[in-house]
Amino acid sequence: MVFIGRKQSGTVTRMMRLNIVVKDGQARTGVVRTDEAPRVDSDPVAFSSDDDVATIDRIVLLESVPKPASGSTEPFIVASERQVALSYRIAECDFERFGPFHDDEEPFCVLSFPWAVFHRLGPPGDERLGSHSLAALGLTWYSVH
C-alpha cells in the first residue's frame, strides 16, 4: 500500500491510498480516495515470475481541478529535479465552479507537484488522441488526469 497525502503547516491529510496486489501470476491496482469518490480498480495483468516488471496503466480523471481551455496556448511548465508546476488557462465551463471571475479576465490554474519523479509534455495533439496508448483506458481531451 502507498498512502498519498497533503502536508500543510506540519499536518498531513490523507487523500488516497494506492493498493498493489501481486498474486498467482496476476497483478492489479486499486485507488481508494477519502473524498467519497468511487474506488478505481484496474483489470488484472498477467505476468510471469521471469518478468522484471509488470506494467499496469490506469487513467484517473482529476475532477477537483479546473479543465484546461480548448484552443488556448500551450500550458506553461516550470520544473526542477523534484518539483513541477503546471499553469494553463481555465476552460470557460469551469468559470462558475472555480470563480467568480470578471468578464474581461482569462483565469489560469497552477498545479504544483512537489515530489515529481518524472514529467513529460508532448504529443498527441487533438487529431491523434484516439491513437494514444492510453486512449482505450479513458484518456480524454481537455481534462486533467
N, C-alpha and C positions, 0 to 999 in steps of 0.2 A: 504494500500500500504506500501511496505517496499522498501527503496532505499538502494542499495548496492554500495559502492564506495571504492576508494583507497585514503588514505591520505598520502601525501608526502610533507615534508617541510611546513606543515601548510595549504596546498592546497588540497581540496577534489575534486576528479574527479569521477563523476557518471559513474558506469559501467553497472548497470542494475536495473530494477525495478521488484519487485515481487508483482503481483496483487492477492488478495484473495477475492473471491466473495462468499457469503453465502446468498442464496435467495430461497424461495419457496421449501424448503426441498432438495436443491441441493447445493453442494459446488464445486468450481472449482478454479484452479490457472492458472496464466499465467506469463511467464518470458519475459520481453521486454529488449533487450540489446541495448546499444548505438553504437555498432560497426558494424552496417549494417547486423548483423546476423538475421535470421528469428525469428519471435516471436514463443514461445513454449507455447502451452496451453494444460492443462490436460483435460481429459474427465470428465464430471460431476460425482460426487459421491453422491448418495442419503444418507440422514441422517434423523433421527427423532429428534424432539425437546427434547426427553428424553435422547438422546445420549450426553455423556460428551465430546466426541472427534469424529471428522470426520477426517480420515486419507487419504491424497492424496499423493501417491508416484509418483515421476517424475524423470526420468533419464535425465541429461543434460550432453552431451559429451563436454569436455573442449578441443577444438582443438587448443587453443592458447598455450598449454604447450606440451612438448615432450611426446611421448608414452614411456611407460616402455619397456625395453628389455625383450623378452621372454627367458626363460631358465636361467636367471641370478639369483643371490642370492636374498633372501628376501629384501624388502625395509627396510630402517632404519628410525625409528621414535624417535624424542625427543619431550617430551611434559611436560608442566606444567599445572597449573589449568586452564589457559585461552589461552595458545599458543601451537600450534602443528607445528612441522617442519617434513616434509617427504622427504627422499632422496632415489633416485633409479637410476639405470643405464638407459641411454637413448637408445632407440631402434635404430639400425643402419639405418632404413628407415628415421629417422629424423636427421641424422648427417648433411646432406647438408642444411636443413632448419634452424637448430639452431647452426651450426658450424660457422667457419671452425674448424675442429679438426685434429690433426696429426694422421697418420695411426696407431701409436702404443698407442694411448690414448683410454681409456674407459670412456667417459664422463658421468657425473652424473647430475641430475637435483635436485634442492632443492625447494620444495614448502613450503611456510610459510602461516599458518592460524592464524593470530594474535588474533582473537576473537572466537576461537573454543569453543563450548559448550560441544561437545561430539565427541570422535573418537574411532574407533574400527578397528583392523586388524585381519583377520582370514579367515575361510572358506567362500566360497568353493574354491577348487583348480580347475585346468583345467578340470578334469574329471567330476566335478559336477556342473559347472557353469549353465548349462541348467536347473537344478532343483532349482536354487535360486529364491526366491520370486520376485526379480526384473528383472529376465531374460526376461520375456514377455514384459517388458517395454523398453527394449533396452540395458540392461547391456551386455557389450561385453568384450572379452578377451583383455588383454594388452592395455588398454585405460584408460584415466583419466576422471572420471565422476564427 
